[in-house]
Amino acid sequence: MKPRPNRYHNKGNLTEGPITGHLIRLTLPMTWGIFAIISFQLVDTFYISMLGTKELAAFSLTFPVAMGVFSLFLGFQIAMASVGSRLIGSGQRAIMQRVATHAIFLVFALGVCIAAAGLILHDSIFALLGASPEMLPDIWSYMSIWFTGAIFVTVPMINHAAMRADGDSKTPALIMTGVALINIILDPILIFGLLGFPRLEIQGAAIATIFANACAMGLGLYINYRHKGLILNPLKVGLAHFGNSMKRLLFIAIPAGLTNTIQPIINAFIFALLAKYGHEAIAAYGVATRVEAFAFVILMALSSGMAPIIGQNWGAQKYDRVHDTLKLAIRFCIAWSLFIAVILATFAKPIAALFSDNSDMIAYASLYFWIVPCSYAFGNLIMGWGSAFNAMGMPQRSMLMIVVKMIVLTVPAVLIGDHYYGYTGILLAMAGVNVIAGTTFHIVNWKKCRAAEKDISAAAPPGTTNNNRQTKTPA
């Protein structure tokens, strides 16, 4: 079966036309798609909380490990979007198709390796996170399924990145929405044993998640090959130029993957600190971070939406459009962060009470919502700048920001806060780091961005200009 020619790729040209329109067109569908994905994570949390605080605590401990694996592969998604958008922006679409096909090969193979390692090292990993012996069976019932089906979670990430690089965020958003709907429907059926199905409890949530993502993988591969022509027949492509494709991808994927893995590792470290405060503190932190992720769906979508705009215009050396995109995104980021901070602080207890009637758990979660959101406007600037630098092909800048924020600043800060003020001290430390790191990097990054533009322009062949669409830049 031959792929149909892509009739829509001209609509994906982001180097011309109003930037605000492009940003809205790419962000809104992804807002809905990410909203759907995070909503099913909240639904998982809600249903599992009905099983008991111990089960909720066990499920909360799966989050940093699952997110660690997801974040590692997110590096390849970021790389595909960055390399793909810059190749398209510089007129090298055929190379983009080959790179996307090879990316799927690699992610599939790595997914199998990660699954095997996770299954073998399961108990050791979660013991390090502070899981008690009685929690390990509940954790295994979820993660054994999740690790086994990890490839169904990772391959769709490449499919969606290729679509977004081509200026289409609507299709991946619709697929993500479908994943969420399947999961939300199956969750209560499998967790509680409805409609004649066996009662699987936590294991049922894992099965629902993997089945939904398997559907997404199959549909995404079909659309990208048959309708969009973004990937090629793997039998014809083979391993020709595989090394070149990997060089392009790994230059972004390794630092981006490591960068995204740092956050879950530090979260796991914080979970270990919280273990001495009991199941209630662990459950509260798990709930708070999930609600936090839900609140910032639109900012995640904005980061995703602005990446192909920045990537294509960076590839075409249209730097004024890159600046305008950054300024629009930053203004919205600050405004939304302030709005969410007010909402969470005002309704802290009612929100926490949605997930548990345990008074200690509600108190711990409410305290989080009263302290940490005050720093959102500063901390979220780093997320936006990280996405921008990855799109520009400068993942080392993104990695530097996260290493400094999470390892150099957060680790010692939460240890000091925990020592002197306990649980409250940990939260105050997190908020303080957001303010310091966000402010400092925002000032420094503008200077680095303009310096990189000057370097590229100076290296360009004589006679080329920033508005020359024919200029070829390394992708």
ABEGO torsion letter per residue (X at the ends): XBBBBBAAAAAABAABEBAAAAAAAAAAAAAAAAAAAAAAAAAAAAAAAAAEAAAAAAAAAAAAAAAAAAAAAAAAAAAAAAAAAAAAAAGBAAAAAAAAAAAAAAAAAAAAAAAAAAAAAAAAAAAAAGBBAAAAAAAAAAAAAAAAAAAAAAAAAAAAAAAAAAGBAAAAAAAAAAAAAAAAAAAAAAAAGBGGBBBAEAAAAAAAAAAAAAAAAAAAAAAAAAAAGABBBAAAAEABGAAAAAAAAAAAAAAAAAAAAAAAAAAAAAAAAAAAAEAAAAAAAAAAAAAAAAAAAAAAAAAAAAAAAAAAAAAAGBAAAAAAAAAAAAAAAAAAAAAAAAAAAAAAAAAAAAABABAAAAAAAAAAAAAAAAAAAAAAAAAAAAAAAAAAGBAAAAAAAAAAAAAAAAAAAAAAAAAAAEAAAAAAAAAAAAAAAAAAAAAAAAAAAAAAAAAAAAABBBGBBAABAABBBBX
